[in-house]
Amino acid sequence: QVQLVESGGGLVQTGGSLRLSCAASGSIFSIDAMGWYRQAPGKQRELVATITSDSTNYADFVKGRFAISRDNGKNTVYLQMNSLKPEDTAVYYCNVIVTTFSRHEYRYWGQGTQVTVSS
């Protein structure tokens, strides 16, 4: 079993910054990919950014404003969010693809953290 603990959400004004963190723990042999998704009220969950060992991928609406990074030693993924806009308001979910010690691959979701950007 793998647990994900997210932190860093909150309320910020337009143009402000927040940094989200997501730490994975448990039966982890390797982490294949980590990422962030978000879901605004009444909308579907959407990809924000992903990171693997050798690449990053961003949704067009965050390019140039958000940066994803990871600390492999801590099994932690970060999302630095700058120049925040009211339309960035959503619950942000961490997503991790893990290979366990039994050599099975699973996808796990964090509990979600609320990000609210006021105008």
ROLOBA-374074 format. One record per residue: residue number from 0; x, y, z of N, C-alpha, C in turn. Coordinates in nm, 3 decimals, padded with zeros to 5 digits. Layout:
<pts>
    i      n_X      n_Y      n_Z     ca_X     ca_Y     ca_Z      c_X      c_Y      c_Z
  NUM        X        Y        Z        X        Y        Z        X        Y        Z
...
</pts>
This chain:
<pts>
    i      n_X      n_Y      n_Z     ca_X     ca_Y     ca_Z      c_X      c_Y      c_Z
    0   00.085  -00.120   00.000   00.000   00.000   00.000   00.088   00.124   00.000
    1   00.039   00.227  -00.067   00.111   00.354  -00.077   00.022   00.467  -00.029
    2   00.080   00.557   00.047   00.007   00.674   00.095   00.067   00.800   00.034
    3  -00.022   00.893   00.001   00.018   01.023  -00.050  -00.033   01.130   00.044
    4   00.054   01.220   00.083   00.016   01.330   00.170   00.047   01.461   00.100
    5  -00.058   01.538   00.075  -00.044   01.666   00.006  -00.045   01.780   00.108
    6   00.020   01.888   00.070   00.017   02.009   00.151   00.044   02.130   00.063
    7   00.013   02.247   00.116   00.052   02.370   00.048  -00.059   02.451  -00.014
    8  -00.181   02.399  -00.014  -00.290   02.477  -00.072  -00.327   02.594   00.018
    9  -00.419   02.677  -00.031  -00.464   02.790   00.048  -00.529   02.896  -00.036
   10  -00.543   03.013   00.026  -00.606   03.128  -00.038  -00.498   03.230  -00.073
   11  -00.501   03.277  -00.197  -00.401   03.374  -00.241  -00.468   03.472  -00.336
   12  -00.414   03.591  -00.345  -00.467   03.692  -00.436  -00.416   03.669  -00.578
   13  -00.486   03.725  -00.673  -00.443   03.719  -00.813  -00.300   03.770  -00.826
   14  -00.220   03.693  -00.899  -00.079   03.727  -00.915   00.013   03.667  -00.812
   15  -00.045   03.606  -00.711   00.035   03.548  -00.604   00.090   03.411  -00.639
   16   00.156   03.350  -00.542   00.221   03.221  -00.562   00.187   03.125  -00.449
   17   00.189   02.998  -00.484   00.175   02.890  -00.387   00.264   02.775  -00.431
   18   00.305   02.695  -00.335   00.383   02.575  -00.366   00.315   02.455  -00.303
   19   00.277   02.360  -00.387   00.216   02.237  -00.340   00.323   02.129  -00.326
   20   00.303   02.043  -00.228   00.393   01.929  -00.207   00.310   01.802  -00.195
   21   00.367   01.692  -00.238   00.302   01.562  -00.224   00.409   01.458  -00.196
   22   00.402   01.399  -00.077   00.500   01.300  -00.036   00.438   01.161  -00.040
   23   00.508   01.069  -00.106   00.462   00.930  -00.116   00.540   00.842  -00.020
   24   00.471   00.749   00.042   00.537   00.656   00.133   00.467   00.520   00.125
   25   00.539   00.416   00.171   00.481   00.283   00.171   00.562   00.185   00.090
   26   00.493   00.093   00.028   00.557  -00.016  -00.046   00.599   00.029  -00.185
   27   00.707   00.107  -00.189   00.751   00.168  -00.315   00.884   00.109  -00.357
   28   00.885   00.044  -00.471   01.012   00.000  -00.531   01.068   00.111  -00.618
   29   00.981   00.170  -00.697   01.021   00.284  -00.779   00.899   00.368  -00.812
   30   00.924   00.495  -00.838   00.816   00.584  -00.882   00.839   00.616  -01.029
   31   00.744   00.577  -01.110   00.761   00.591  -01.254   00.723   00.729  -01.304
   32   00.621   00.786  -01.246   00.576   00.920  -01.286   00.501   00.983  -01.171
   33   00.507   01.116  -01.165   00.434   01.192  -01.065   00.368   01.308  -01.135
   34   00.257   01.352  -01.082   00.191   01.461  -01.150   00.085   01.528  -01.064
   35   00.031   01.634  -01.120  -00.075   01.710  -01.054  -00.192   01.725  -01.151
   36  -00.311   01.707  -01.096  -00.436   01.731  -01.168  -00.518   01.828  -01.086
   37  -00.619   01.886  -01.147  -00.707   01.975  -01.071  -00.852   01.957  -01.116
   38  -00.940   01.991  -01.026  -01.083   01.983  -01.057  -01.154   02.103  -00.996
   39  -01.211   02.184  -01.082  -01.289   02.299  -01.038  -01.436   02.257  -01.024
   40  -01.513   02.329  -00.946  -01.655   02.294  -00.927  -01.729   02.286  -01.060
   41  -01.799   02.175  -01.080  -01.877   02.158  -01.201  -01.798   02.120  -01.324
   42  -01.668   02.098  -01.307  -01.583   02.063  -01.421  -01.517   01.929  -01.400
   43  -01.467   01.871  -01.509  -01.395   01.745  -01.500  -01.253   01.767  -01.449
   44  -01.197   01.663  -01.391  -01.059   01.669  -01.348  -00.970   01.680  -01.473
   45  -00.868   01.767  -01.464  -00.781   01.789  -01.578  -00.635   01.785  -01.538
   46  -00.553   01.746  -01.633  -00.410   01.739  -01.611  -00.351   01.880  -01.599
   47  -00.262   01.896  -01.500  -00.190   02.022  -01.486  -00.045   02.003  -01.531
   48   00.023   01.904  -01.474   00.163   01.881  -01.508   00.203   01.742  -01.463
   49   00.298   01.684  -01.535   00.353   01.555  -01.497   00.505   01.559  -01.508
   50   00.569   01.466  -01.436   00.715   01.458  -01.442   00.757   01.313  -01.431
   51   00.850   01.275  -01.517   00.911   01.143  -01.508   01.060   01.162  -01.479
   52   01.137   01.057  -01.493   01.280   01.067  -01.464   01.352   01.157  -01.562
   53   01.294   01.175  -01.683   01.366   01.252  -01.784   01.281   01.352  -01.860
   54   01.161   01.379  -01.813   01.079   01.473  -01.889   00.971   01.534  -01.800
   55   00.925   01.651  -01.843   00.810   01.717  -01.781   00.708   01.750  -01.889
   56   00.584   01.763  -01.846   00.476   01.793  -01.939   00.379   01.886  -01.869
   57   00.336   01.991  -01.940   00.247   02.090  -01.881   00.124   02.110  -01.969
   58   00.013   02.136  -01.904  -00.104   02.182  -01.977  -00.077   02.321  -02.029
   59  -00.134   02.352  -02.143  -00.108   02.482  -02.204  -00.145   02.598  -02.111
   60  -00.248   02.580  -02.031  -00.295   02.693  -01.951  -00.204   02.724  -01.831
   61  -00.102   02.643  -01.806  -00.009   02.674  -01.696   00.134   02.694  -01.745
   62   00.159   02.674  -01.872   00.296   02.690  -01.923   00.347   02.831  -01.897
   63   00.468   02.837  -01.844   00.529   02.965  -01.813   00.493   03.019  -01.676
   64   00.395   02.957  -01.610   00.353   03.005  -01.477   00.379   02.901  -01.368
   65   00.360   02.774  -01.400   00.378   02.667  -01.303   00.505   02.588  -01.335
   66   00.564   02.530  -01.232   00.681   02.444  -01.251   00.669   02.322  -01.162
   67   00.684   02.205  -01.222   00.680   02.080  -01.147   00.822   02.030  -01.125
   68   00.846   01.974  -01.008   00.977   01.917  -00.978   00.959   01.800  -00.882
   69   01.064   01.723  -00.865   01.055   01.609  -00.774   01.186   01.590  -00.702
   70   01.175   01.537  -00.580   01.290   01.500  -00.499   01.283   01.349  -00.484
   71   01.365   01.278  -00.559   01.358   01.132  -00.560   01.394   01.073  -00.424
   72   01.484   01.136  -00.354   01.525   01.085  -00.223   01.413   01.091  -00.121
   73   01.321   01.186  -00.141   01.209   01.202  -00.048   01.078   01.151  -00.108
   74   01.082   01.097  -00.230   00.959   01.052  -00.298   00.853   01.162  -00.296
   75   00.896   01.282  -00.327   00.809   01.398  -00.317   00.805   01.474  -00.449
   76   00.687   01.519  -00.484   00.669   01.602  -00.603   00.616   01.737  -00.558
   77   00.662   01.841  -00.628   00.625   01.978  -00.596   00.559   02.042  -00.718
   78   00.475   02.140  -00.688   00.420   02.224  -00.794   00.430   02.368  -00.749
   79   00.522   02.440  -00.811   00.537   02.582  -00.784   00.442   02.656  -00.876
   80   00.350   02.730  -00.818   00.248   02.801  -00.896   00.268   02.951  -00.879
   81   00.299   03.018  -00.988   00.320   03.162  -00.988   00.216   03.230  -01.077
   82   00.204   03.360  -01.060   00.111   03.440  -01.141  -00.028   03.376  -01.143
   83  -00.075   03.341  -01.026  -00.203   03.271  -01.016  -00.319   03.359  -01.059
   84  -00.417   03.293  -01.119  -00.536   03.360  -01.169  -00.660   03.302  -01.102
   85  -00.769   03.376  -01.098  -00.892   03.320  -01.038  -00.934   03.187  -01.103
   86  -00.909   03.172  -01.231  -00.947   03.048  -01.299  -00.860   02.929  -01.259
   87  -00.754   02.953  -01.181  -00.674   02.843  -01.127  -00.738   02.784  -01.001
   88  -00.843   02.846  -00.953  -00.912   02.797  -00.834  -00.967   02.657  -00.859
   89  -00.928   02.563  -00.773  -00.968   02.423  -00.790  -00.913   02.342  -00.674
   90  -00.956   02.218  -00.667  -00.890   02.122  -00.580  -00.780   02.055  -00.663
   91  -00.661   02.058  -00.610  -00.545   02.001  -00.679  -00.512   01.864  -00.620
   92  -00.498   01.767  -00.710  -00.473   01.629  -00.670  -00.336   01.582  -00.718
   93  -00.263   01.522  -00.628  -00.139   01.457  -00.664  -00.169   01.320  -00.722
   94  -00.090   01.280  -00.819  -00.107   01.149  -00.882   00.030   01.085  -00.901
   95   00.042   00.962  -00.858   00.171   00.894  -00.864   00.154   00.754  -00.923
   96   00.242   00.717  -01.013   00.245   00.581  -01.068   00.365   00.511  -01.006
   97   00.334   00.406  -00.931   00.435   00.339  -00.848   00.450   00.193  -00.889
   98   00.574   00.147  -00.890   00.600   00.003  -00.896   00.631  -00.041  -00.754
   99   00.553  -00.137  -00.705   00.571  -00.184  -00.567   00.680  -00.292  -00.561
  100   00.712  -00.334  -00.441   00.814  -00.438  -00.423   00.771  -00.571  -00.484
  101   00.643  -00.588  -00.503   00.593  -00.709  -00.570   00.596  -00.695  -00.721
  102   00.652  -00.580  -00.769   00.670  -00.553  -00.911   00.539  -00.533  -00.985
  103   00.440  -00.483  -00.914   00.316  -00.444  -00.977   00.311  -00.292  -00.985
  104   00.248  -00.242  -01.092   00.238  -00.098  -01.111   00.097  -00.054  -01.075
  105   00.090   00.052  -00.995  -00.038   00.106  -00.951  -00.037   00.258  -00.965
  106  -00.155   00.314  -00.979  -00.173   00.459  -00.979  -00.244   00.498  -00.850
  107  -00.190   00.597  -00.783  -00.247   00.644  -00.658  -00.280   00.793  -00.669
  108  -00.384   00.831  -00.594  -00.427   00.971  -00.589  -00.414   01.024  -00.447
  109  -00.374   01.150  -00.435  -00.375   01.217  -00.307  -00.516   01.257  -00.269
  110  -00.530   01.312  -00.148  -00.662   01.347  -00.097  -00.713   01.480  -00.154
  111  -00.626   01.554  -00.215  -00.665   01.682  -00.273  -00.639   01.797  -00.177
  112  -00.598   01.909  -00.235  -00.576   02.030  -00.156  -00.640   02.147  -00.230
  113  -00.711   02.229  -00.155  -00.785   02.340  -00.216  -00.693   02.458  -00.243
  114  -00.702   02.509  -00.365  -00.634   02.633  -00.402  -00.742   02.732  -00.445
  115  -00.742   02.847  -00.378  -00.841   02.950  -00.410  -00.767   03.079  -00.442
  116  -00.796   03.134  -00.558  -00.733   03.259  -00.600  -00.840   03.367  -00.606
  117  -00.824   03.470  -00.526  -00.923   03.577  -00.521  -00.887   03.688  -00.619
  118  -00.989   03.749  -00.673  -00.966   03.857  -00.771  -00.959   03.993  -00.704
</pts>
